[in-house]
Each structure stands twice: as structure tokens, then as C-alpha cells.
Amino acid sequence: MSPDEERTTGIRTVDYHTAGEPFRIVDPVAAGLPPLPGDTVAERRAALLSPGGDGTAPRSTPHDTLRRLLVQEPRGHAGMYGGFVVPPDDDGAQLGVLFWHKHGYSTACGHGTMALGAWAVDSGLVVAPADRDVQVRIDVPSGRVAATVHREGGRTTGVSFRNVPARVTGRKVRVGTSLGTVEADLAHAGACYASVAARDLGLAVDRRNLPELVRAGREIRAALAGHPATRHPDGPLLSGVYGVILHDELPDTPKGPHQRNVTVFADGQIDRSPCGSGTSARLALLADEGRLAGDRELTHESVTGTVFTGRVVPGRQRAGSARQGPGPAQGAGEARRGTGPAADRSGPWSDGLVTEVTGHAHRTGEHLFTLDPDDSLGTGFLL
């Protein structure tokens, strides 16, 4: 057992689920680890990954030992998701977070943002009224986002996630799979998502088809590696397809489009929720198709049957006009993220749609995890 593993004992977490997708919250400093270097959440994520690592193949560090301990069996599972709570970039936000999953670290996580909003209120980090909404501003690797926690009778009744601006960057990109050639639409919404109609693969979004859907998702992600539409102007740490959204079209509701999806992200992980940032990407694509005019909204189902609703916030946000996502402008932070003059903001990056996704987040438990020095499994395993 390594010294890092020996030191990783007595770890406290608070767990939530958002529409069925787990989210495990931990303070790495309280767990005995030193603060990560960097002035922003994006810089702290970069410190976790480099040199020599990337979002799905991070380098070995004490923080990554902690991630593996919490995400792998027997303490976690292959579908586990969570985040390290870190300081925000400035006092315009109440907290920062580094999202993690079984293979590494993501740049965005809508369901996690909703869970963090609920946790911030439940824990008292953000004081909330009994019968009024309260906004929790969170710095994530892709920018500043907000979780509006809806309150009634002293209880949280829902959470709305307002993402960084979403942009369509590719349409009808032909991709070869073992089930045939399909067309993918690409949009960036804190992370890059490729959308493919499941019917084009000869499949429906159904639990019985999950093995085939996951295989197709992995093939599509691999085939799009390096495609120009997957590149982000802020550099490689925000580039590349993170998730593949395989979707079914359902009859419209009176309020707007109705779809069911399964999002296959990282290296074959399945989102149990409709995927928060993925829903933002779907909203950008549907708006581009003219399907969200006025106050129309998307009803977005997951493969488990849970639901998010999403809408496009009126108006567009121009790149560089304010900090990415909700909150006050901050020039220094923008420069560090690449949103200053050096970044190429032409074409689809000149402005973007602000989207809002609403769902429910619930606390599932609190844990004190330990690692016995004599445990030969160490930080665990994945199946």
C-alpha cells in the first residue's frame, strides 16, 4: 500500500442523488490533503491532470487516491459521481467544485451543480428563506454556474441549474459505428456533447438496450476524437467529446418537445439522470432548429424514467462581455480561462445561449469511510 493510501482514512462525505444520478460531496482539505495550487477552479483541475495526465487518465496524486477510494468498489461503484469542494475563484461565488467520476475529472456537471445547491442550503453554507428562492453561485472548471434552490414551507422543492453559455459547433457530422454510419450534432455546454438519434442506430432508449447503447456511445466518442467541432477555444482541457447523448423523440407536450435519452460519458459511464449539462446541449440544438420559440420548454427523460425540464433564457450572452455563466464580470478570471482577447471567439464562439435546467436533488446519506492499513484491496476496484 502506498503512503497516499495509508493517509486516506476517516473520510467524511455527504451523498445526494439528482434524478437518480449519485453525487458524493467531500472536502479534500478536511480529509487531510493540502490545498491544490492555483487561483481558479480551472487552474486547480489543471494541477490535478498535468503534467502527464488528462480528464480520463489523471496522473497519480494524493487527491486522485482519494477519488479512487470514494468512486471504486467496495465504497462506490462504476456509476458513482462526486466532487471535491474547493474555494471559489473570487467572492462572487459561494464555493468551487472539482467534479470527478470513475475515470477522472470532468469540466461540467449539471446534476452535481443541482445537488451542490441543495447541499449548500441544507448545510447552512448559504442561508435560505423558508418560502423564497435562493441562488447558489458555484465556480466549476468551465466557468461560473448557478443553482437556484426553490423553497416552500422550509423545504427544498426543486433546483434550477443555469449553465455557462451553450453553443452549437457541428451539424450532421458523419460517424462510423458497428451499427452503421450515423450523423452527430455537436454542442458545447460546459463540456462537449455529441447527439445522435437512437433510431439511426436501430435502437430505442430502453434499459434492455443499454449494452448496445453504451458500445455505440463509446464508438461515437472515439470516432470524433480530434474533430474540429469538438475543440474549445480555451484549449485542450475543455476540448474533446465528453458525453454522447443517444435520444428518442416522444410526442410533444403542450409546453414543447419531449425526448428520452441516455448519456454515455467518459469511458462508457451511464448517466442515470437526463444529464444536466447534456440537457443544456440539447436545448442549444433544439433552439437552433427553431423548436423552442417563445416560452416553450424541453421535457427531458432519462433511461430510468426521471425527468428534467429545460428552457432557453431570453437573450444571448456574448463571449467576453461578462464572466462565463451567471454572476458578476471578472476580468482577471476571464483572462485565466482564456476568455480574453487571446482566445478566438469567432463563429459559434462569438456568443451563446444561456440555458436553465430544473430537477430535484435529494440527500441519501452521510458517510465516514475508512481504509484499513491491512486491507489488501487498497482503494478498491471497478467492474
N, C-alpha and C positions, 0 to 999 in steps of 0.2 A: 504493500500500500504506500502511496506517495505521501510526502509531508502535507500536500494540499488536502488529501483525503483525510488524514489524521486530524487536521484542524477543522474539518467541516462537520461539526457536531452541534446539537442543540439549536436547530434552525426553526424559527417560528414563521409560519405563513398564515395568510387568510385566503380562503378559496371562495370563488364565485363561479356561477355559470351565467352566460348571456345567451338566451335562446338555445340552451343545450350545450354550448361550447365552453369548456372549462377555462378558468383564468386563475392562476396561482400568484399571489402577491407577496413579495418578500423585500425587506430592506437589507441589502448586502452588507452595509456598514454595521447594522445591528447584529448580523451574523458573524461579525469578526473580521470582515475583509476591509482593506484600505479603500479610501475613495478612489474612483477611477480618474485618471488625468483628463483634462480638457475643460474648456469653458462652456461648452454647449453639450446637449444630449447627443447631437450628431458626432461631435468630436469624441465623446466617451464611447460611442459604438465603434468608431474607427479604431480607438485604442484597444478594444476587445478583439478586433478582427486582424489588425495588421501589426507588424509585418508577417506575411506568410499565411494569412487566412482570408476567408470570405464569409458571406452570410450563411452559407450552408456547410461550411467546413472551417469553423473557427479554430484559431490556434489554442494550444493548451495554456490556460491561465487559472489562478485560483477562482476567479469568477466563473469560468467555464466548468470547473469542477463542481461548483455549487449548482449551476444549471443542470448538469448531468445527474446529480444527486436527486434533484427535485422533479425532473421530467422522466427519468427512466424507472422501470420496474425494479424493485417492488414498491417504491414510493409514488411513482407516477405510471404513465403508460404511453404508448406510441401516439395517442391523440392529445396528450397534455399540452397546455399552453400557459404562459405566465409572463411575469415582468419583474425586473429589478426597479424599485423606486429609487430615483436619484434626484439631486437638486434640479430645479428648472433653470433655463438659460438666464432669466432675469426675474424681477419681481412682478412682471406682467402675467406670470402663471403661478399656480399654487404647487405644482410638482412636475417632475420629469419622469420618464419611464424608458427602460430598455426592454423591448419585447423579445421573448425567446420561445422556442419550440424544440422539438426533438432533435433537429439537425443544426440549430444555430440561432441566429438573431434576425428579426425582420425589421423593416423600416416603418411599418404601419400596422395597426390592428384596431379595427373599429369595435369589435366585440370587447376587446380588452379595454378600450377607452371608456365604453359604457360601464363596464364592471368597475373601473377605477373611479368613475364619477360617483357611483353608488357607494363604493368603499370610502371615498373621501368624506361623504356626508355621514355614513354610518360610524366612522371612526372619530368624527369631530374635527378632522383636519379642516374642513370647510363647514362653517356654521350655516345651517339651513332652517328657514322658517317652516312652520307646520303645514301651511296651506299656500305656498307660493313656490314657483320655480327658482332654482339657484343654478348658476353656471360655474362649472369647474374647468379651469383652463390648464391644459396639460401640454408640456413640450415633449415631442416624440422625435425620432431621428429624421422624419420627413418634414417637420415644421411644427407649428403650434395648432392644436386642435382644441375643441371644447366639448364638454359633456354637460348638457342641461338636464338637471335632475328634477323630475316632476314630483311634487309633493301634495298630499291631500290627507288631512286628519293625522298629521305626524308620521305618515308612511310614504315611502317612495313608491310611486305608481308607474314609473317608466323613466327611461333615459333617452335623450336625443343627442346624437353624435354629429357635430358639424366638422367636416373634414377640411384638409387643405384643398386648394382648387384642383378639380379633376379635368383632364384633357384627353380628347381622342387623338391618338397618334398613328393609327393604322386601320385600314379597312380592307376586308376581303383578301387577307394575306393567305396564300395557298400553303397548306401544311400537309405533308405526307404522314399517314399513320398506318398501323397494321390493319385498320378497319377501312382504309381508303383515304383519298385526299379530301380535305375539308378546307373551309375558309374561316379564318380567325379575324376578329376585330380586336384592336388593342387600345387600351386606355390606361393612363396613369392617374392614380388617386391615392397618393402616398406610397404606393407600390404599383408595379406594372402588372396588369391583368389581361389575359387573352380570353376572349369569349367565343365559344363555339356552340352552335345548336346541337344538342344531343342527338336529334333525329338524323343529322347528317352523318353520324357515326352508326346509324342503325340501332340506336339505344334510346331508352327513356330514363329519366332521372328517377330511379327506384332503388331501394335498398338491395334488391336481388341482383341488380346490375353493378353494384359497387366495384367488384374486382375489375370488370371490363372498363368502367368509367375511370378508375384510378390508373389503369395501364394506359388508357388513351390520354389522360391528363399529363402523365409523365412523358409520353412520347411527344406531345404537342409542345410542352415546355422545353424539352431538349432540342426539338427541331427549330425553335425560334431563338435559340441562343445566338447572340450577336446580331440579330436583325436590327436594322436602323430604328425601327419604330419602338424598340424596347429600351433605347438609350435615353437617359435623363441628362439634361444639360449641366446638372450639378456634379456629374462624374459617375464613376463605376459603382460606388456604394449605394446609389439609388437606381441603378440600371439593371436590366435583365428581367425576364418574366418571373414574378414571384408566385402567382396563382393562375390556374386555368379554370375558368367558370364554364361548366357544361350545363346548359339550361334548356328547359322545356317552356313552350308558350302555352299558357292557360287562358280560358275566356276572360276578357276584361271584366273588372269590377266597375260599378258605377263611378268610381273615383279615378280609374285609369288602368294601365297594364297590370297583368298578373302573371308572374313567372315562378317556376320552381327550378332550383339549381343545386348542384353540388360543386363546391370549390375544392380543387385538388391543389395544395400548395406545398412549397418547399420540395422535398423529395418524396412525394406521394402521401402526404398527410391530408386527412379529410376534415373539412370544417363541418362541425355538427350544426352550426348556426347558418343563416343565409349569407354570412360573411359581411362584416360591416364595411370595410374599405372596398371589398368587391362589389357591394351594393352601390357604393359611390361610383365605381367604374361603370356599372350597368346604367346608372342614371345618366352619366355623361353620354353614353352611346344612344340611349333611348331619346334623350333630348336632341341629339344630333339628327335623329330620324324624324323629329317633329312629333313625337308621341307623348310629350309631357308639357304641352302648351297650357298656359294659364296655371291653374292650381291643381292640375292632375298629378297623381302620385302613383308610385310603383308599390304593389303588394308583392313582396319577395319571400317565397317559401324556401325552406331548407329541405334536404333529403329526409330529415327527421320529422318534418311537419311543422316546425316552428316558423314564426313569421317576423320579418322586419317590414316597416313601411318607409319609403324614401321619397324625397321631393327635391327639386332644384330651388334654391333660394334665389329670388329675383335679383337681376343684375349680374354682371361678370366682374371678376377681380383681375386687374391687370398685374402681370408679374412686375415685382419691384415697387409697386405703389404702396404696398404695406407688407408687413410680415406674412409669410405663408401661413394661411389659416386665420382663425379669429384672434383678436387681440390687438394691442397697440403696435404701431410700427417700431422697428428697432434696427437702425441702420447697420450697427456692428454685427448683430446676429445674422442679418441678411448677407453681409459680405462673407461671413464664415461659412454659410450654407451654399454660397455660390450664386445668390440671387442679386448680386451687384452688377456693375457694368461689364465685368469679365465674362459673365455667363451669356450664352447665346439664347435669347428669348424670342427669336423669330418664329414664324409659322405657328404651329399649335401651342407653342410655349409663350406666345405673346399675352394671352390671358387665359382664364379658366372659369369653370362653373363651380360655385360653392354649393355643396350638397348637404342634406341633413337626413340622417337615418335614425329611426326610432324603434326601440325594442325594450325588453325587460331584462334586468340583471338581478340575480338573487344570490345571497350568501349561502354557501353549502357547508362551511365548517372552518375551524381553526385547527392548526396542527403544530406539533412540536416534533420535528424529525431529528433523529439521531443516527449516527454512523458508528457502530461498534468497531473498535480497532481490530477485533478478531474476525470480523465478517469478511470472508473471502470474496464475496461478490462486490465489495467496494461500493462504488457509486451506482452499480446496478447494470441493467441490460435492457435491450429493446428486442421485441419480437415483431 
